[in-house]
Amino acid sequence: MERFEAPLAPGVRVDAGVRSGSVVAPFYDSLLGKVVVWDSDRPHALARARAALQDLVVEGVQTTREFHLWALQTPELVSGDVHTRVLEDEWLPRFREREA
């Protein structure tokens, strides 16, 4: 891991097992860290999550940061109208199409 900078803000918690300079083997567990946010209501929590992910810096390994920034703006997530297969059935195809 070349560089890791966790977002530091009220209502944001980062649980990570890495830091800048950590050696990440090619067979690493895909969960190197997680960002958890909370706020008074859904719209504020979503805004806080977007800000936290924008402030997150990870260099040297691939991440799902861009996907999560995209997902946080989907109408389904904003409204709370999601189901257990929304990621596989709907979001990944739309995200991949957008990236192509």
Secondary structure, DSSP 8 states (H G I E B T S, - for coil): --EEE----TTEEEEES--TT----TT--S-SEEEEE--SSHHHHHHHHHHHHHH-EEESS--SHHHHHHHTTSHHHHHT---TTHIIIIIHHHHHHHH-
